[in-house]
Amino acid sequence: MHPAFIVMLVVLIGQTLVGFPVGVAMIVSAFAYVLVAHMDIGFVTSQVITGLYSNFLALAVPLFIFAAKVMNSGTVTDRMLRFIRALVGRFRGGMGHVNVVTNIFFAGMSGSGIADADGVGVVLFRMMTKDGIYPPGFAAALSSAASTIGAIIPPSIIMILYALVSDQSVGALFLAGIVPGVLMGLCLMVLVYVVARRRGFPTDEPVAAVLMLRYFASAILPLLTPIILLGGIYSGIFTPTEAAAVAAFYAIILTAIVYRDQGLGDVYRIVVETAKETAAVMLIYAGALAFNFVINIEQVPTAIGLWLNTFHVSSQVFLLIVMGAFLLLGAFLDGNTLILVAFPLILPTIKAHGIDLVYFGVLASVNVQLGSITPPYGIVLFIMNSLTETPLGDIIREIWPFVLALVIALLLMVFVPDIVLWLPKRFHMV
């Protein structure tokens, strides 16, 4: 190991401890490496600039963020909620099921678990706690857990980032995420039913068929969003990046023209918010490009692969070890950082074990989302704590059964790979 590498790690850890943004810390530590190693500083700069400006796929990130914010800001949420509540509110624990199913539908529009948490998740929390029937801790924990589906069912920003570092097909990853996302929702709904029976949570009155049709007609245009996007991608009409542009344009058409919820001032505000969030994501991506440049020079992935190969275990056991390790890391690190920096270190070893990289990408995405709701530093928990003013301790006490339900879903994906690969195989994409 080159002494410059040790210097880089010290600089990285030091910056992280004093609160530097992760992206900045990685870029500065990479520059420290090339300076100590007496390399041309232009090497790092060229890696970052080339990576940022030569990848057309990266453009999808701000477009999906923008589309999600537009959809969350108008009456789209209200229209969807009315229909979904009429559909599943009649089951035991009615509003709990509404929460999960709403996140399944909104996943096809937002591409982000965090977007769902601070958008529709907060709305659902307020609906659940309005009459004092559902404890705030339970409502916030369920909203947090259900928001994880937002990054699994396509479109998915996490999967786009994974595609950037793994060179896998975004279309295949999107297809592979549909069944796992629905499975996660079903696991959460089973848990909601069990808890509702034990705690005596109520059901809604069944809605008449005529009213149900009226609510469906009101929500039909937003519900068409994932169908338009996925249909366009898999029919070859547009690429995943172009699909993001279509999603953004469709969101503006719905909210500004069809429903007349948005004015120019609203669009400007959303553009500014999108720019801020995109800058945060792209800063991490730039840091990852610089950091991974040094990591590859030092042949760290090869060293990790050799060490992991000393464990003579089956592919499934190997996957369980990897998932367990990254679940722990996800409780402390940002999901984008894990996808862009940590996972590329083991991709060569994953491939050497004969594990399909599309399959692993979905498992990695689920794993990262689990980390976002796992104490002590699950970011979604802090978002719900801040936006709902629910004590963090109450949310953490209630979150564990939901974490367990999602871990069960992840284990099913590990032991039954066709849950992930069945749809891509049907389209001959894996």
C-alpha positions, 0 to 999 in steps of 0.5 A: 500500500502506497503511503499516499493512500494512507494519507488519503484515508487520514484526510478523508476520515478527518474531513468527515469527522469535522462535518465536511460534505462527503463529496467534498471530502472525497475530492480533497482526499483524492487530490491529497493522494496525487500530491503526496504520490507526485502525480499530475493533479490533472489526472483527478480533474480529468476523471471528474470532468469526463465522468460528469459530462460524458455520461448522458444517463446522469441527466436523468437524475435532475429530471426525475427529481423535478418530476417528483417535486411537481407531482407532489406539489399540486392536487395530484396527491389528493386525487390519488389518495382519494382513489387509493383510500376507496380501494384499500381503506376497507381492510383492517388497519385501513389507513396503514394499507392506504399508506403502503399502496400510495407509496407503491403508486407514487414510486412510479412517479418519484424515483426516490424514497426520500422524495416520497418521505418528505412529500406524500409520506408527510401527507399520509402521516397527517391523515393517519394521526388526524383523529388520534386513532394511529399513534404518531410513532407508528404512523411516522415509522410506517410512512418511513418504511413505505417510502423505501418502495419509491426507489425500487419500483421504476423509475429509480434514481438509485438504480440509475446511479448503480447503472452509472458505476456498473455499466448495466442496462437501466431498462433491465434494472427498472424491469427487475425492480417491479416485482421486488417493490410490490413484494416489499409492499405486500410484506408491509401490508401483512405486518400492518394487518397483524398490528391492526388486529392486535391494536384494534385499528379501524377500517373505513366504510366501503365506498360505493362502486359509482363513487369508486369509478369517479375517484378512479377517473379523477386519478387516471392521468397521474396513474398513467405516468409509470405506464407511459414511461415504461411503455416508452422505454421498452417499446424503444420510443425513448431512452431512460434519460429521455423518459425522465424528460418525458416525466418532467414534461408530463408532470408540468402538463398535468399540474399547470395545464390540466389541473391548473395547480401551478403558476410560474412562481411555483415552477421556479421554486421547484426548479431551484429546489431541484437544482439544490438536490441535484447539486448534492447528488452530483457532488457525491458522484464527482467525489466518487469518480475522484475517489474510485480513480485512486481506489483503482490505482491502488487495486483495492477491488482486487485486494478485497476480492482476494480476501473475500475469496478466502471464504469458501461459501456458496453464492447465496451465503456470499450474498448474505454476508455482503448484504449484512455488511452493507446493511450495517454500513447503510445505517451510518452512510448516505445511500448515494455514497454506498452505491457510488463508492462502496459497491463498486469495490466489490463488483468484480468479486460479485461477477467472479461469483457468477452473480448477475449484476442486474440482480445484484443491483436490485438487491443493493438498492433494497439494501440501501433503502433499508439502511435509510430507515435503520437507526442510528443514522437512517436519513428518512427517520430524521426527515420524518422526525423533522417534518412531523415533529414526532419524537425520534425515540417514538419512531425508532421504537416502532420502526423495528417490525417494519425493518424486519418485514423488509429484511424478510422481503430481501431474504426472499429475493436472495433465496428466490432470484426469479423474484428479481429476474423473472420480468427481465428474462421475459423481455430477454434483458438478462 
